[in-house]
Amino acid sequence: MKRVFSLLEKNWLGAPIQFTWQKTSGNYLAVTGADHIVRIFDRHGQKRSEINLSGNCVAMDWDKDGDILAVVAEKSNCIYLWDANTNKTSQLESGMRDQMSFLLWSKIGSFLAVGTVKGNLLIYNRQTSRKIPIIGKHTKRITCGCWSTENLLALGGEDKLITVSNQEGDTIKQSPLKSEPSNMQFSTTRNDDRTSTAGTLISVVLGKRSLFLFNLNQPYNSIDLEFKQSYGNIVCYSWYGDGYIMVGFSYGIFVVISTHVQEIGLEIFQAYDYKDNLTSIAISQTLNKAATCGDNCIKIHGLAELKDMYAIINLDDEIKGLSTLSWTDDGQLLALSTQRGSLHVFLTKLPILGDACSTRIAYLTSLLEVTVANPVEGELPITVSVDVEPNFVAVGLYHLAVGMNNRAWFYVLGENGVKKLKDVEYLGTVASVCLHSDYAAALFEGKVQLHLIESELLDTQEERETRLFPAVDDKCRILCHALTGDFLIYGTDTGVIQYFYIENWQFVNDYRHPVSVKRIFPDPNGTTLVFIDEKSDGFVYCPVNDATYEIPDFSPTIKGVLWENWPLDKGVFIAYDDDKAYTYVFHRNTIQGSKVILADGTKIPFSHKPLLLYNGELTCQTQSGQINNVYLDTHSFLNNLKDVGPNELRQMLTQTLVLKRFSDAWELCTILNDHDAWNELGRECLHHMDVEFAIRVYRAVGNVGMVMSLEQIKGIEDNNLLAGHLAMFTNDFNLAQDLYLASSCPVAALEMRRDLQHWDSALQLAKRLAPDQIPLISKEYAIQLEFTGDYVNALAHYEKGITGENKEHDELCLAGVAQMSIRMGDIRRGVNQALKHPSRVLKRDCGAILENMKQYSEAAQLYEKGLYYDKAASVYIRYKNWAKVGELLPHVSSPKIYLQYAKAKEADGRYKEAVVAYENAKQWNSVIRIYLDHLNNPEKAVSVVRETQSLDGAKMVARFFLQLGDYGSAIQFLVMSKCNNEAFTLAQQHNKMEIYADIIGSENTTNEDYQSIALYFEGEKRHFQAGKFFLLCGQYSRALKHFLKCPSSENNAAIEMAIETVGQAKDELLTSQLIDHLMGESDGMPKDAKYLFRLYMALKQYREAARTAIIIAREEQSAGNYRNAHDLLFSMYAELKSQKIKIPSEMATNLMILHSYILVKVRPSGALGQNLPGALGTVGVCSGASPLDYSDLLVLHIVE
């Protein structure tokens, strides 16, 4: 809060003073002290008049309009009246003999009430000059009173009585009091049902200790509210809001009480504002604030939240203390009187006057001070002192204008300071002024005067110095205007918006709106403007194409519009009212044309007026004469993005896309790294026809197809054609078609519909754009209609598609005609068309249609003509034309057909033909069944079973042999059919277990089957067979036990099987048992050493096997069995080599001798002279030969 002025009159010092503000306007302040003079000051502290009194001022008050100040003084029976309009003072004789003690004007009428020290009353009607004296209203001095909004007058006096009178002075109510009253007020409260009781409740302070509430309607419900002694005396109080009273106490406390019926007298708030004392309370309903004073300071509280303290003003020089506070009605000024007789006036709320041009702003910072600033370019603010309190402020690129009524003062804003240029007097009261570089335009009384600001400095023609709009013959009133660098623009009550081009000094454009235009707001370039009409609807107008676009969701409370001044954010503007700023975006170039969208709204702080919008930052003027910046919610992406979550980033991305700020959107997409976000950015680029940026986006996400498509169209200059392509890319095909048709290449619409297979639309377009395409489109449309089941229209379009020139195309259409004719019931036409048509596929398709329609004869005919023999045979079978089926069988490949034919022949008893058909159908079970049951050919049946391995067939053959009593064959085929349990049972019953065992040993049999056989043989004491099958089922111990129990007749084979068992088991215990058996330890009969050799070989104990082989070879050699000894050693030699085991030298020597013997033995007689090598070899062999062969060998070679 800023101090405007202070009054320190010498004659006032040392004693308290009285003062009162002019009601309504607050332009004057009446002050009086002990010098018997009422001085009247204006709101800037300049004395305008004074009234000399006969004594000290008793009371003074302004009438409801602030036109007349009434004053009564001691030692005088007259009333002083000062007229604010004429600055003249008059005196009104009261007609009362006693001295006056009270004076008060009515709140709603021209009635003045004057009370005297003897209790008499005078009511003066200023409008009629009638005076009504009422004698004896009170018996003692009238000390206080108040008027209600219904012109009821309540009075209180030293006689401790309240009287309520009407405007004629008639007493309506009266009530005695317990103490002397003071500070009486009428108020408005509410009952439980929330009904208003205006003018029915009177509050009055009694004896400075209690507050008495007197209810006119219910006097018996009057309440006397007493407060704590610790609060002190009641200093003052004031009603506010809906039935609340703020009461101030002498000990520095104020409380708020409620007068609602349910909580009447309840203290809902209390504050200890001052340590020593509180002297006054003042409430401004306009500002919704309360001011208190005490302890040499003033404190300002908000009524909405009393805890909030807006300001503290210290007055340390007022050592005697403070006295009384009072606001002007508009809340702009707060006056404070002090105990030493001084008065201070503070500025609490300025008129919000401001203007902006480009990024420069001018705003009122005091009643006689304007500040010019450029917050965007960082220029230091310039303060300009003005001569008058302005009603309007305007700023241009180089000038400032302020003014009131019909005058304006112009200032030059130079680098070295501000210079007052001149003042201009217009022909009427100015409503607003606009400035730019050289010209000013003033709106007054329906006219606009355009004139040069510095005419003497510019070399211009005289007619270009000034011009008045509208012309004399133009019968309209200008309601609004604006000035840009090139144009004067104004709107009229007839709805006309005129563009006046300053450089050519002529009108260049006009637009006619149906209703009057109230406000206009051009963008910085003047190429687009927003206007508001008398219906409070908003529109964007483009003079380039003379088009208007309604602004959506435009509030009727909108006070103004600001365009974005940031160069890169074109098309953005805000529309604001008292509470919110709504961000709109005018998109000039989109695939849907130009449009206006609402982005979002931003809450504006209380009493903030927007002046400038730059890059989402709204510069506002406040009531305190300051500027404050508000950041639009739609531009939150300009904040620091660090630590911002993905949900908030996506919201920011939406904001950037709405505002068409693609570079910022790119940064957000980079942070999000989300494919959907990139695609959304790409779609918006397409929507706004920003092809280059869209290519960049789709290249970033790897959408090669879209990049290639955009590269192909980016050079198109036809805007509609380009927009059509982009609309198609975004799948808005109807819009794309409209754009294509409006372009220079309308056939593109037809191509698009064809590509999309929208044949109906394509056909309509082809009639206008390309009639030669109708047959081709008709064919495609017919195919689609056929697919959807609309055969009638499909047939019609197939017929339309026949050209007589394009053979391949016509064949397709004729095929469609054939199919649709059949489907429509014209079977003869369809069949004939299909038979004549060269296509096999058509015959097949038509045959299928006829088959579904149960037209079997025609269907079979078409199938046969189309060489679809399987299908033809199937249809012939359906209506039992077996003769035709038989004719077609050589050409049939489907087993299903053969099966149906075979069944038919079997039913007819023609089994040979049936069995052939079954064989072609590969139904082997049926073949076996017929061979067994009907043709009595079991050999053939057995052959088929063995060839096909048919399980069911094997069962049938098994049953056949079982019936014949051939149990061996039956068992064989039961095993083949995997019926092992039945085969086992049959073998047991008929003692054929050997057969069963032989058969099952060659099959893929389970261990359980082998175990069953082994247990059978075990029970029969047939040890060899039992051991064999225990071996097969892996029970090696039991197998070995049975092999070792075999009789001598089976001993050799049993030992061989025992060796195999031990070799598989690889069990040391079993191996030991077998070795003991071979060595004869169990029965005292050692076995042939060859078995021991075989055991070692089975156990892969090759070294032991080698030693054993050498022993056996020696025995064989000694017995003369050289061949056996050779073979044994050679096999052992080969096995050791494969296992990479060193060959014993003894084995190698013996093998060499035996090999040499074999060579000598088999060598035939040769010619003389060729036997010497053999004879020499014999010498070596003989040393190793047996005694039996030694002489024979020697004789043989001697003879040789």
NORVENQUI-V194332 format. One record per pair of residues at least 24 apart in sequence whose C-alpha atoms are under 8 Angstrom apart, sorted by the first residue. I is the first residue (numbers start at 0). J is the second residue. Records with the same first field share a line. If there is no record, write none. Layout:
I: J  J
This chain:
0: 310  312  345  346  347  623
1: 345  346  347
2: 343  344  345  346
3: 43  44  343  344  345  346
4: 43  44  343  344  345
5: 44  341  342  343  344
6: 44  341  342  343
7: 340  341  342
8: 340  341
10: 34
11: 339  340  341
12: 339  340  341
13: 338  339  340
14: 338  339  340
15: 322  336  337  338  339  340
16: 336  337  338  340  341
17: 336
18: 336
19: 59  60  61  325
20: 61  325  326  327
21: 61  65  327
22: 61  62  63  64  65  327  328
23: 63  64  65  327  328  329
24: 65  327  328  329
25: 65  327  328  329
31: 56
32: 56  340
43: 366
48: 86
50: 81  88
57: 99  100  101
58: 100  101  102
59: 102  103
60: 102  103  104
61: 104
62: 104  105  106  109
63: 104  105  106  107  108  109
69: 102
70: 102
71: 99  100  101  102
72: 99
73: 98  99
74: 98
75: 99
93: 121  130
100: 140  141  142
101: 141  142  143  144
103: 144  145  146
104: 146
105: 146  147  150
106: 146  147  148  150
107: 148  149  150
108: 150
110: 166
114: 140  141  142
115: 140  141
116: 140  141
117: 141
118: 156
122: 166  167  168
131: 167  168
133: 168
136: 162
142: 180  181
143: 180  181  182  183
144: 182  183  184
145: 183  184  185
146: 184  185
147: 185  186  197  198
148: 197  198
149: 198
151: 198
153: 183
154: 183
155: 180  181  183
156: 180
172: 215
176: 205
177: 205
178: 205  206
179: 205  206
180: 204  205  206
181: 205  206  207
182: 235
186: 238  242
187: 241  242
188: 241  242  243  258  259
189: 241  242  258  259  260
190: 259  260
191: 259  260  261
204: 233
207: 232  233  234
208: 232  233
209: 233
224: 264
234: 277  278  279
235: 278  279  280
236: 280
237: 280  281  282
239: 282  284
240: 284
246: 280
247: 277  278  279  280
248: 276  277  278
249: 276  277  278
250: 274  275  276  277
251: 275  276  277  293
252: 276  277
268: 305
272: 298
278: 321  322  323
279: 322  323  324
280: 323  324
281: 324  325  326
282: 326
283: 326  328  330
284: 330
285: 328  329  330
286: 329  330
290: 324
291: 324
292: 321  322  323  324
293: 320  321
294: 320  321
295: 320  321
296: 321
346: 623
347: 622  623
348: 622  623  624
349: 622  623  624
350: 622
351: 608  620  621  622  624
352: 390  391  392
353: 391  392  393  610  620
354: 392  393  394  610
355: 393  394  395  610  611
356: 394  395  396  434  435
357: 396  523  564
358: 564  611  613
359: 394  395  396
360: 394  610  611
361: 392  393  394  399
362: 392  620  624
363: 392  624
364: 623  624  625
365: 624
375: 613
381: 416  417
383: 417
391: 430  431  432
392: 431  432
393: 431  432  433  434
394: 433  434  435
395: 433  434  435  436
396: 434  435  436
397: 435  436
398: 434  435  436
399: 434
400: 432  434
403: 428  429
404: 428  429
405: 429
409: 452
433: 480  481  482
434: 482
435: 482  483  484
436: 484
439: 482
440: 481  482  487
442: 477  479  480
444: 476
445: 475  476  477  478
446: 476  477
447: 477  480
463: 504
478: 516  517  518
479: 516  517  518  519
480: 518  519
481: 519  520  521
483: 521  523  524  525
484: 524  525
485: 525
486: 525
489: 519
490: 515  516  517  518  519
491: 515  516  517
492: 516  517
494: 532
508: 542
510: 545
520: 560  561  562
521: 562
522: 562  563
523: 562  564
529: 560
539: 585  595
548: 593  594  595
549: 595
550: 595  596
551: 595  596  597
552: 597
561: 609  610  611  612
562: 612
563: 611  612  613  614  615
564: 611  612  613  614
565: 612  613  614
568: 614  658  660
571: 658
575: 609
577: 603  605  606  607  608
578: 602  603  604  605
579: 603
582: 631  633
584: 657  658
586: 687
588: 687  688
589: 686  687  688  722
590: 685  686  687  688  722  723  725  726
591: 686  734
598: 633  654  657  658
599: 632  633
600: 631  632  633
601: 631  632  633
603: 629
636: 663
645: 671
649: 676
652: 676
656: 680  683
659: 687
661: 692
674: 700
682: 729
685: 725  726  729
686: 725  726  729
688: 721  722  725
717: 742  743
718: 742
720: 744
756: 780
773: 800
774: 799  800  801  802
775: 800  808
776: 800
778: 812
782: 815
785: 819
790: 819  822  823
791: 819  823
793: 819
794: 819  820
810: 836
814: 841
817: 845
818: 844  845  848
821: 845  848  849
822: 848
830: 857  861
833: 861
834: 861  864
838: 865
839: 864  865  866
840: 865
843: 867
850: 874
869: 893  896
872: 896
876: 900
893: 920
894: 919  920  921
895: 920
896: 920
898: 922
910: 934
923: 947  949  952
924: 949  951  952
927: 952  955
928: 952  955
931: 956  959
948: 975
949: 976
950: 975  976  977
951: 976
952: 976
966: 991
967: 991  994  995
970: 994  995
971: 995  998
974: 998  999
979: 1008
1005: 1032
1006: 1031  1032  1033
1007: 1032
1023: 1049  1053
1027: 1056
1030: 1060
1035: 1060  1061  1064
1036: 1069
1039: 1069
1043: 1076
1054: 1090
1055: 1090
1058: 1090  1093  1094  1097
1059: 1094  1097
1061: 1094  1097  1098
1062: 1094  1097  1098
1065: 1098
1101: 1134  1135
1104: 1131
1105: 1131  1146
1109: 1145  1146  1149
1116: 1184  1185
1117: 1184  1185
1118: 1185
1119: 1184  1185  1187  1188
1121: 1153  1156  1157
1122: 1153  1157
1124: 1153
1125: 1150  1153  1154
1152: 1179  1180  1183
1153: 1180
1155: 1180
1156: 1180
1164: 1199
1167: 1199
1170: 1196  1199
